[in-house]
Amino acid sequence: CCLALAALLRPGLACPSPCSCSTKKNGRLLAECAYRDLRDVPRGLSPNVTILTLSANRLGHLSRGSLAEVPELQSLWLGYNHIAAVEPGTFAALPQLKNLDLSHNRLADFPWQDLRNLSALQILKLSNNRLPGLPRGALRGLRELRSLWLNDNALTTLAPGSFEALPALAQLQLFHNPFNCSCKLFWLKEWAHSTSAVLSRAGSTLCAAPERLRGRAVTDIPAQLCVAPSAQLTYLSGPAGAAPRDGLTLTLHCSVAGSPPPEIHWQIRTSGQRVDIRGPTVARDGSAKAGRQRFLAFKNGTMAIPNFGKEDEGTYTCLAVNDVGIRDVSVNVALAGSANPAEELPRDDPHAGQPGGHSCAKGDALHPSAMGEKLVIVYHLPREARSGAGAAGSPIQAGILLALGLLLGW
């Protein structure tokens, strides 16, 4: 009797009383604990259990150590319980896990970071829960994942590229979620049309909002409502004031288009600083916001740099941003001094004056074939040249001349 009892207690044969354990034909050890009215994961499981069935119980919470006894699990079935909380780290110690079923529970949150350790995962069922979203990058690294069930949750949107890092994905279920079909979800339509994965019951994957799209399939959002942004950057310069001692003001204007209308951001990179500007720095009354007097960004897409000097030379980038994407366009700005800048134009633009070449003046567009470096050179006349200016309205009297400019395309 003692020998028999000792044999039963050996790690390879240990089985808690509420469960029944058996060895499958493929050598895997199954612990069958479904329909046992369990409130907790039973203790005393053999460490070499590879299949654990805990479906249709009354489990309400999974703690970090609840599965510590079964590190070799390959299949874990937890569907049809009352699970409302899973502590981070609960699944992270199961690197061999291939099948994870948590469907038909009460999850409003999930330890997505645990998935980073589950590189062998092939099936993930999270359907019929209360999940409000899928964090950006939550599924990154699941290169073996073939089937993903997220249907019947509370998903309203999905981060762009949520499924692009899943090369083995063959089946995706998203139906019966209250999707808000704004342009933030437009990427899903394009992905669904380009992937080989099957979007199960696509006809039931519908928009709940906005009202005009309610009941329409998320894969059928009208393309004209969501247009990626475009941007065009032009420049203008002029004297900052009438007094000869005043410097010039360089003005860049960023024209954008897209649907929804893009926001305009600026990135400025000079030798001495890096500045990122999101939105206007000039109020409606024309006053600059505190700490933003150097670079003046207006709501209409204009950027002004008063008293432009050598320290302001660098790269100026306009970014057009909307829910569909981002478009950026840049220009390099350099400052030079000359008493007669017009004579220096051929040296600055090697194409100017040559057969088939292209030169440009203020407001002209440079032919794409002449587009080398995206460069604007602004000539700032010396004070003595300004003071000896000729007739009113001449470039010298204005104190500034644009010798070379580049009109950037779309």
Disulfide bonds with the S-S distance in Angstrom:
Cys15-Cys21 1.96
Cys19-Cys33 2.03
Cys181-Cys207 1.99
Cys183-Cys226 2.13
Cys254-Cys318 1.89
